[in-house]
Amino acid sequence: MEVFVDVFLPVVLYIVAIILLIVLIVVALRLLKILDKVDRLVDNIDDKVNTFNDAFAVMKRASDSISSITDSFVFSASALISKLFGKFRGNYKEEEDYE
């Protein structure tokens, strides 16, 4: 019985190890194919996203110009309101000084 265990178990372990190695090699090759497909998909998506860069640049320029126009309008309106209230405040202070 001892001889059977000494001979049979290592043979079984070697066969199982060889089968496991073959399975791992097949799985690794399939993973490489999947990674190649994913790489092509990512490249395709990257190309499609890059086609929108020009449109985004135009939208950015348009929003920047609208923002600058709006800023200048708000600055002008703020300056005008400050001048109006400054004149009223100046008149009010002058009236206080006379009393």
C-alpha positions in Angstrom: 0.0 0.0 0.0 2.8 2.4 0.8 4.4 1.9 -2.6 1.1 2.6 -4.3 0.8 5.9 -2.4 4.4 6.8 -3.0 4.1 6.3 -6.8 0.4 7.1 -7.5 0.0 10.4 -5.6 2.9 12.2 -7.3 1.7 11.0 -10.7 -1.8 12.3 -10.0 -0.4 15.6 -8.7 1.8 16.1 -11.8 -1.2 15.3 -14.1 -3.4 17.8 -12.2 -0.6 20.4 -12.3 -0.2 20.0 -16.1 -3.9 20.3 -16.6 -4.0 23.4 -14.5 -1.1 24.9 -16.4 -2.8 24.2 -19.7 -6.1 25.8 -18.4 -4.2 28.9 -17.2 -2.5 29.3 -20.5 -5.8 29.1 -22.4 -7.4 31.6 -20.0 -4.4 33.9 -20.4 -4.7 33.8 -24.2 -8.4 34.6 -24.0 -7.7 37.5 -21.7 -5.2 38.8 -24.2 -7.8 38.7 -27.0 -10.3 40.5 -24.7 -7.8 43.1 -23.8 -7.0 43.7 -27.5 -10.7 44.2 -28.2 -11.0 46.6 -25.3 -8.0 48.5 -26.6 -9.6 48.9 -30.0 -12.9 50.0 -28.4 -11.1 52.6 -26.3 -9.3 53.9 -29.4 -12.5 54.1 -31.3 -14.2 56.0 -28.4 -11.2 58.3 -28.2 -11.4 59.1 -31.9 -15.2 59.8 -31.6 -14.7 62.1 -28.6 -11.9 64.0 -30.3 -14.3 64.9 -33.2 -16.2 67.1 -30.7 -13.2 69.1 -29.7 -13.8 71.8 -32.4 -17.4 72.2 -31.4 -16.4 72.5 -27.7 -13.8 75.1 -28.7 -16.4 77.2 -30.5 -18.8 76.9 -27.6 -16.1 78.0 -25.2 -15.2 81.0 -27.3 -18.8 82.0 -27.6 -19.4 81.7 -23.9 -16.2 83.7 -23.1 -17.4 86.5 -25.4 -20.9 86.5 -23.9 -19.3 86.6 -20.5 -17.1 89.5 -21.3 -20.0 91.4 -22.8 -22.1 90.7 -19.8 -19.3 91.7 -17.5 -18.8 95.0 -19.2 -22.5 95.7 -19.1 -22.7 95.0 -15.4 -19.6 97.1 -14.7 -21.1 100.0 -16.7 -24.5 99.7 -14.9 -22.8 99.5 -11.6 -20.7 102.6 -12.3 -23.8 104.5 -13.4 -25.7 103.5 -10.3 -22.7 104.4 -8.1 -22.5 107.8 -9.7 -26.3 108.5 -9.2 -26.2 107.5 -5.6 -23.0 109.3 -5.1 -24.6 112.6 -6.3 -27.6 112.0 -4.1 -25.4 111.3 -1.1 -23.3 114.4 -1.9 -26.4 116.6 -2.0 -27.7 115.1 1.3 -24.3 115.8 3.0 -24.2 119.3 1.8 -27.7 120.0 3.2 -26.6 118.6 6.6 -23.5 120.9 6.6 -25.7 124.0 6.2 -27.8 123.2 9.2 
